[in-house]
Amino acid sequence: MADIVLRAALLERWRAFSNLLAVRDGAAKGEALVNAYAGPARRYHGLAHIAFLLGEIDRHAALIENIAVLQGAAWYHDAVYDPLARDNEELSAAWARRDLEGLSCAEPIATLIEKTKSHHAGDATPDEALFLDMDFAILGAPMEIYAAYATAIREEYAAVPDNRFRAGRASFLGGVLAQPRMFRTDLYEAERGARARENLVWEIGRLRA
């Protein structure tokens, strides 16, 4: 029941977004996106993640120069998600370019999606930095929420043997933890930076136990 309500709410959000931008065949494109995020293998990278990002965009709307770009990136950034693939971001960006062809926001949205491949690497505009932090905000969530996220990620990688997953996940988290700061923006660093470090130390310890 909760999934049905969330799906309906997100489709309504999509209708408002696509109508504002005059996206061609907007209803069909929204259904395709929602169906992708509602896939049975999506344990974390699903509808709730999109709803969270849209909520964060709403929460910080006064700080955002081009809100349509961040909203579009929220919708499309994990449209393609295969945990074992290395080109999810590129394929998701290509999906956005196809759906939004002819719109001025299409390329900025696709470029931002490609930047989510590595949240700390490269330059970013203030809007881009804010979105990258929103997408990474789960790292600084309260422990109970973070623990559920860690479990969901393991479920998404169910096809990966336990020893290989533990090594790979610990390596990834260790790389994030080695960064001088957890988030690009002062806003998210102040809100979630310290909690993120505690969460990552906890999960790395659990993986190596």
C-alpha distance (Angstrom), angle and dihedral (degrees) to the residues before:
residue distance angle dihedral
M1 . . .
A2 3.81 . .
D3 3.81 90.5 .
I4 3.81 90.8 52.1
V5 3.80 91.5 51.5
L6 3.81 92.1 46.6
R7 3.79 92.0 47.8
A8 3.81 91.3 51.5
A9 3.80 92.0 47.5
L10 3.79 92.1 50.1
L11 3.79 93.1 47.8
E12 3.79 87.9 53.7
R13 3.80 89.7 51.1
W14 3.78 89.7 49.0
R15 3.81 91.9 50.4
A16 3.79 90.7 54.7
F17 3.81 91.7 47.5
S18 3.81 96.2 45.4
N19 3.81 93.7 43.8
L20 3.80 91.2 51.3
L21 3.81 91.0 52.7
A22 3.82 94.4 37.1
V23 3.80 92.4 -124.6
R24 3.80 110.1 -169.7
D25 3.83 113.2 -116.6
G26 3.79 87.3 2.8
A27 3.80 96.4 166.8
A28 3.80 93.9 54.8
K29 3.80 92.4 45.1
G30 3.80 91.0 50.6
E31 3.79 91.7 51.0
A32 3.80 90.3 50.7
L33 3.79 91.6 51.5
V34 3.79 94.8 46.7
N35 3.80 90.6 47.5
A36 3.81 89.9 52.3
Y37 3.81 92.9 51.7
A38 3.80 91.4 43.9
G39 3.80 92.9 58.2
P40 3.82 114.7 134.9
A41 3.81 93.1 -117.8
R42 3.81 92.3 57.6
R43 3.78 105.9 101.4
Y44 3.80 98.9 154.3
H45 3.82 106.2 0.0
G46 3.78 92.4 63.7
L47 3.79 142.6 100.0
A48 3.81 94.9 -55.2
H49 3.81 90.5 56.7
I50 3.81 91.3 54.2
A51 3.80 90.8 47.2
F52 3.82 89.9 51.2
L53 3.81 92.8 51.0
L54 3.79 93.0 48.1
G55 3.79 88.3 49.9
E56 3.80 91.6 51.7
I57 3.80 90.1 49.1
D58 3.79 89.3 52.1
R59 3.81 90.7 47.5
H60 3.79 92.9 53.7
A61 3.82 99.4 32.5
A62 3.81 92.2 124.6
L63 3.82 89.9 62.0
I64 3.81 96.1 49.4
E65 3.80 122.5 93.3
N66 3.82 98.0 -167.6
I67 3.77 109.0 23.5
A68 3.82 93.9 175.9
V69 3.81 90.7 63.7
L70 3.80 92.8 52.9
Q71 3.80 92.2 44.7
G72 3.80 90.6 49.9
A73 3.79 91.1 48.5
A74 3.80 89.7 51.0
W75 3.79 90.9 53.9
Y76 3.79 98.0 45.3
H77 3.81 108.1 27.1
D78 3.83 95.3 93.5
A79 3.79 97.7 23.3
V80 3.81 86.9 122.2
Y81 3.78 112.0 41.6
D82 3.78 124.1 167.1
P83 3.82 110.3 155.4
L84 3.80 91.0 -150.5
A85 3.82 95.9 50.3
R86 3.80 127.9 88.0
D87 3.80 98.8 -155.8
N88 3.80 102.9 60.6
E89 3.79 93.6 117.1
E90 3.79 93.8 48.1
L91 3.81 92.2 48.5
S92 3.80 92.1 45.8
A93 3.81 90.1 50.2
A94 3.80 89.7 50.0
W95 3.83 89.3 51.9
A96 3.81 89.5 53.6
R97 3.80 92.0 48.2
R98 3.82 90.9 51.9
D99 3.80 95.8 46.1
L100 3.80 95.1 43.7
E101 3.80 98.5 37.6
G102 3.77 111.8 153.2
L103 3.81 95.2 21.5
S104 3.80 119.4 115.1
C105 3.81 91.2 -131.7
A106 3.81 95.0 55.4
E107 3.79 98.4 88.5
P108 3.83 96.6 41.5
I109 3.81 88.8 50.6
A110 3.80 92.3 49.0
T111 3.81 91.9 46.4
L112 3.80 91.3 51.6
I113 3.81 91.2 49.2
E114 3.79 89.6 54.0
K115 3.80 89.6 52.4
T116 3.83 89.8 60.4
K117 3.80 87.7 73.4
S118 3.80 86.4 83.5
H119 3.79 116.2 13.5
H120 3.81 95.1 -162.1
A121 3.80 102.6 38.4
G122 3.79 126.1 96.1
D123 3.75 133.8 -1.4
A124 3.78 124.0 -49.1
T125 3.77 135.9 -172.1
P126 3.82 116.7 -121.8
D127 3.82 90.0 -98.7
E128 3.79 92.1 48.3
A129 3.80 92.6 47.3
L130 3.79 90.4 51.3
F131 3.80 92.3 51.4
L132 3.81 93.1 46.6
D133 3.79 88.7 53.1
M134 3.80 91.5 48.1
D135 3.79 89.9 52.9
F136 3.81 90.0 50.0
A137 3.80 95.2 40.9
I138 3.82 92.8 103.9
L139 3.81 87.9 74.3
G140 3.79 88.7 69.2
A141 3.80 97.3 42.9
P142 3.81 122.1 123.8
M143 3.81 111.5 -77.7
E144 3.81 96.4 -103.6
I145 3.81 91.6 53.3
Y146 3.80 92.5 43.0
A147 3.81 91.8 50.8
A148 3.82 90.0 52.4
Y149 3.81 88.8 49.7
A150 3.81 91.6 51.3
T151 3.81 89.9 51.2
A152 3.80 91.0 48.5
I153 3.80 91.7 51.9
R154 3.80 90.3 52.3
E155 3.81 89.3 51.5
E156 3.80 90.8 51.7
Y157 3.82 88.0 54.1
A158 3.80 93.0 47.5
A159 3.80 91.2 131.3
V160 3.81 91.5 60.7
P161 3.83 116.4 88.0
D162 3.78 113.9 -111.8
N163 3.81 98.1 -113.4
R164 3.79 92.2 48.7
F165 3.80 92.5 47.0
R166 3.79 93.3 48.9
A167 3.81 92.3 50.8
G168 3.79 94.2 45.4
R169 3.78 95.7 44.6
A170 3.81 93.1 46.4
S171 3.81 89.8 50.1
F172 3.80 91.9 50.7
L173 3.80 93.5 47.5
G174 3.79 91.3 45.3
G175 3.78 89.6 54.9
V176 3.79 90.9 52.0
L177 3.79 91.6 46.3
A178 3.82 90.4 52.1
Q179 3.82 90.8 62.4
P180 3.81 114.2 104.8
R181 3.80 88.5 -120.5
M182 3.79 135.1 13.7
F183 3.79 97.9 -132.6
R184 3.78 136.5 34.6
T185 3.80 97.3 -134.4
D186 3.77 126.7 63.8
L187 3.79 87.8 -133.4
Y188 3.81 96.2 62.6
E189 3.78 93.8 34.1
A190 3.79 89.4 57.7
E191 3.81 93.8 42.8
R192 3.79 99.9 42.1
G193 3.80 112.8 2.7
A194 3.80 99.4 98.7
R195 3.80 93.0 42.3
A196 3.81 89.9 49.3
R197 3.80 91.9 55.6
E198 3.79 90.9 50.0
N199 3.81 91.3 48.6
L200 3.79 94.0 49.6
V201 3.81 92.9 47.5
W202 3.81 88.6 50.5
E203 3.81 94.5 49.6
I204 3.81 94.8 44.2
G205 3.81 88.5 51.7
R206 3.80 90.6 50.3
L207 3.80 92.5 48.3
R208 3.78 92.5 50.7
A209 3.80 96.2 42.9
